[in-house]
Amino acid sequence: MGISKWMAGLVMALMAVIVTATEGEVEYRQHTMEAVGGHMQAAVDILRQKVTHTDHMPIHADALAELSEILPSLFPEGSEGGDALAEIWEDPEDFAERLTAMREAAAGFSAAAGSTDKAALGEAFQALGQACKSCHDSYRAE
C-alpha cells in the first residue's frame, strides 16, 4: 500500500514538473516575442524620425537577426499555449518555412541597417514586417 501511494505521489510530482516546464516554455516564448516586438517598434520610431537615434538602428536590426535565429527552438512539441495556435504543431513544415523567411528577412534588415541607403533600409524593414505578419496571420491568436 505504501509503494502505490509513493508511486501516485511521484506521478503527481512529475506531472507538476511537466506542467511547469510547459508554462515556462510558453512564458519564455512570450518574453522573447515581446523583445522582438520591442526592437521592431524601436526601428519604426527611428524610421519615422520620432527619435534622433539613427545610430541605434544597427543595434536593433542585429538584435532582431539574432533573435530570429532562436525562434524555431521556442515552439517545442508540447509547448502549446499562449498566443500560439495549434496549427503550428499541425503543419510544422509551413511554420518552419515562415520562420526561415523571417530569419532571412531579419538578416537582410541587419545588413541594410549599416547602410546609408534609406530606400534599401525601408525595403528591408518592410520585408521583415511582412514576414512577421505572414506568420502571425496564420499562427498567432489575436
Contacts in CASP RR format, 6 or more apart in sequence:
PFRMAT RR
TARGET T0000
AUTHOR 0000-0000-0000
METHOD contacts of the structure
MODEL  1
MGISKWMAGLVMALMAVIVTATEGEVEYRQHTMEAVGGHMQAAVDILRQK
VTHTDHMPIHADALAELSEILPSLFPEGSEGGDALAEIWEDPEDFAERLT
AMREAAAGFSAAAGSTDKAALGEAFQALGQACKSCHDSYRAE
22 78 0 8 1.000
22 79 0 8 1.000
22 80 0 8 1.000
25 74 0 8 1.000
25 76 0 8 1.000
25 78 0 8 1.000
25 79 0 8 1.000
26 79 0 8 1.000
26 81 0 8 1.000
26 82 0 8 1.000
26 84 0 8 1.000
28 74 0 8 1.000
29 74 0 8 1.000
29 75 0 8 1.000
29 79 0 8 1.000
29 82 0 8 1.000
29 84 0 8 1.000
30 82 0 8 1.000
30 83 0 8 1.000
32 67 0 8 1.000
32 70 0 8 1.000
32 71 0 8 1.000
32 74 0 8 1.000
33 74 0 8 1.000
33 83 0 8 1.000
35 63 0 8 1.000
35 67 0 8 1.000
36 64 0 8 1.000
36 67 0 8 1.000
36 68 0 8 1.000
36 132 0 8 1.000
39 60 0 8 1.000
39 61 0 8 1.000
39 63 0 8 1.000
39 64 0 8 1.000
39 67 0 8 1.000
40 64 0 8 1.000
40 128 0 8 1.000
40 129 0 8 1.000
40 132 0 8 1.000
42 56 0 8 1.000
42 60 0 8 1.000
43 57 0 8 1.000
43 60 0 8 1.000
43 61 0 8 1.000
43 64 0 8 1.000
43 109 0 8 1.000
43 125 0 8 1.000
45 51 0 8 1.000
46 53 0 8 1.000
46 54 0 8 1.000
46 56 0 8 1.000
46 57 0 8 1.000
46 60 0 8 1.000
47 121 0 8 1.000
47 122 0 8 1.000
47 125 0 8 1.000
57 113 0 8 1.000
57 114 0 8 1.000
57 121 0 8 1.000
58 110 0 8 1.000
58 113 0 8 1.000
58 114 0 8 1.000
60 113 0 8 1.000
61 106 0 8 1.000
61 109 0 8 1.000
61 110 0 8 1.000
61 112 0 8 1.000
61 113 0 8 1.000
61 114 0 8 1.000
62 110 0 8 1.000
62 113 0 8 1.000
64 106 0 8 1.000
64 109 0 8 1.000
64 110 0 8 1.000
64 128 0 8 1.000
65 103 0 8 1.000
65 106 0 8 1.000
65 107 0 8 1.000
65 108 0 8 1.000
65 109 0 8 1.000
65 110 0 8 1.000
67 106 0 8 1.000
68 99 0 8 1.000
68 102 0 8 1.000
68 103 0 8 1.000
68 106 0 8 1.000
68 107 0 8 1.000
69 103 0 8 1.000
71 99 0 8 1.000
71 102 0 8 1.000
71 103 0 8 1.000
72 96 0 8 1.000
72 99 0 8 1.000
75 84 0 8 1.000
75 88 0 8 1.000
75 89 0 8 1.000
75 95 0 8 1.000
77 89 0 8 1.000
78 89 0 8 1.000
80 86 0 8 1.000
80 88 0 8 1.000
80 89 0 8 1.000
82 141 0 8 1.000
83 140 0 8 1.000
83 141 0 8 1.000
83 142 0 8 1.000
84 139 0 8 1.000
84 140 0 8 1.000
84 141 0 8 1.000
85 138 0 8 1.000
85 139 0 8 1.000
85 140 0 8 1.000
85 141 0 8 1.000
87 95 0 8 1.000
87 138 0 8 1.000
87 139 0 8 1.000
88 95 0 8 1.000
88 139 0 8 1.000
94 138 0 8 1.000
95 135 0 8 1.000
95 139 0 8 1.000
98 131 0 8 1.000
98 134 0 8 1.000
98 135 0 8 1.000
98 138 0 8 1.000
98 139 0 8 1.000
99 135 0 8 1.000
101 131 0 8 1.000
101 134 0 8 1.000
102 128 0 8 1.000
102 131 0 8 1.000
102 132 0 8 1.000
102 135 0 8 1.000
104 131 0 8 1.000
105 124 0 8 1.000
105 127 0 8 1.000
105 128 0 8 1.000
105 129 0 8 1.000
105 130 0 8 1.000
105 131 0 8 1.000
106 128 0 8 1.000
106 131 0 8 1.000
108 124 0 8 1.000
108 127 0 8 1.000
108 128 0 8 1.000
109 121 0 8 1.000
109 124 0 8 1.000
109 125 0 8 1.000
109 127 0 8 1.000
109 128 0 8 1.000
111 124 0 8 1.000
112 120 0 8 1.000
112 121 0 8 1.000
112 122 0 8 1.000
112 123 0 8 1.000
112 124 0 8 1.000
112 125 0 8 1.000
113 121 0 8 1.000
113 124 0 8 1.000
114 121 0 8 1.000
115 121 0 8 1.000
136 142 0 8 1.000
END
